[in-house]
């Protein structure tokens, strides 16, 4: 018996672990482990948990149709996984375990413990690359080190991809008669562990849905992506991040579909489609970093010297940021959107992260955790990479003296205030000329229903620069 352990790779197509487990004859079974306590410790958002489990339900039905049973185990923490897996393998007569490589440090430690435990009962473990186009460790400098700046990594990544190419694995063929599948909502212990499993209608699950979104984006928006991606009121992005984070679609499928759409693989900014491909390469960059620099999974800054920055931990200021009460309309709109939908446009993520760290001088770790606790596409590598970039502590971070101005960012990327008025209802009736600096207009109207700016950006910017300059002394 061969057992496939699904994690953040909840798909049939282009799944190396499933592909190799299904090679040859013999029975195959599948596994998904629910770890409620561990997920809470990792700040996994409830909306992400529901989305992931809705996909597990879909995956279970699809596997059952192929004659492959999906087993569910519940362990509260990763520490319990080796014993639980050993028991299941013994019960099923498993001789080989297949899984795609985890990149986070706690998950890697769990997998090493599983390998050791299963070796005692002669079960061999096979760990494959299902999370990246090119496996972590493949794209290195000439001296064998990890790139610390994105642009040379991007060039080396493109060169390596040209040299090696890649293969999209098809979903496996049926391996027997269809099997029954009991929906998760009928399993009382799942509800007991995680609460009601009602999926969010804004985020339908399934590989078909992920491919549909990808194809619509490639047909309608990818050629204009470089011009439209920064405007949150425009549907200019792929909105695939939840599906990539859960592994419902693979990055290889995205690259292959882009190539098919264009008839070539773009190599530079001068070629249509490259800007979106470059975003996929950023995703790879952060994932490779997380594997090769494990301290990034341990709340440590990429730049060690920035650990001494005098960050604030002000709970009241942090709460105002979380709740969208900063008095800066684009920041407040973005945070209220996140709190309601579980998703945030990437330009807005940069704006609110810069505001928290450079205007409020609050530690990036608080923002990183808050995003993970709310985002449907929460992914440690991308989230940590983005927050450390914004805070000036990470790889390829902008120079510390480059600080986003939240007002001019709003004026540039939401010029008519469409996005702001959608989410900051107090400003729904404000004229576009005042939407980014509404306070004088509100005073003239005798209104006090929107907060005053909690900081003076010009003053806060100087303080942020002084914080970083103090490290040079």
PEDAQUI-V557121 format. One record per backbone hydrogen bond with DSSP energy under -1.0 kcal/mol. CO is the residue of the C=O (numbers start at 1). NH is the residue of the N-H. Records with the same first field share a line. If there is no record, write none. Layout:
CO=NH, NH
//
This chain:
1=95, 96
2=29
3=98
4=31
9=11
15=19
16=20
17=21
18=22
27=2
29=4
30=71
31=6
32=73
34=75
35=39
36=40
37=41
38=42
39=44
40=43
45=49
46=50
47=51
48=52
49=53
50=54
51=55
52=56
53=57
54=58
55=59
56=60
57=61
58=62
59=63
60=64
61=65
63=68
64=67, 179
66=175
69=30
71=32
73=34
76=38
77=80
78=81
80=84
81=85
82=86
83=87
84=88
85=89
86=90
87=91
88=92
89=93, 94
95=124
96=3
97=126
98=5
99=128
104=108
105=109
106=110
107=111
108=112
109=113
110=114
111=115
112=116
113=117
114=118
115=119
118=121, 123
119=122
124=97
126=99
128=101
135=138
141=144
145=141
149=153
150=154
151=155
152=156
153=157
154=158
155=159
156=160
157=161
158=162
159=163
160=164
161=165
169=14
183=186
184=187
187=190, 191
188=192
189=193
190=194
191=195
200=203
206=210
207=211
208=212
209=213
210=214
211=215
212=216
213=217
214=218
215=219
216=220
217=221, 222
224=227, 228
225=229
228=231
231=234
234=236
240=244
241=245
242=246
243=248, 249
246=10
250=254
251=255
252=256
253=257
254=258
255=259
256=260
257=261
258=262
259=263
268=271
271=274
273=277
274=278
275=279
276=280
277=281
278=282
279=283
280=284
281=285
282=286
283=287
284=288
285=289
286=290
287=291
288=292
289=293
293=296
294=297
295=298, 300
303=306
304=307
305=308
306=309
309=311
312=363
314=318
315=319
316=320
317=321
318=322
319=323
320=325
321=324
326=454
328=332
329=333
330=334
331=335
332=336
333=337
334=338
335=339
336=340
337=341
338=342
342=376
345=349
346=350
347=351
348=352
349=353
350=354
351=355
352=356
353=357
354=358
355=359, 360
356=362
361=312
363=366
364=368
365=369
366=370
367=371
368=372
369=373
371=374, 375
372=45
379=383
380=384
381=385
382=386
383=387
384=388
385=389
386=390
387=391
388=392, 393, 394
393=303
394=397
399=402
405=409
406=410
407=411
408=412
409=413
410=414
414=417
417=421
418=422
419=423
420=424
423=425
424=427
425=428
427=430
431=434
438=442
439=443
440=444
441=445
442=447
443=446
456=460
457=461
458=462
459=463
460=464
461=465
462=466
463=467
464=468
465=469
466=470
468=471
469=472
//
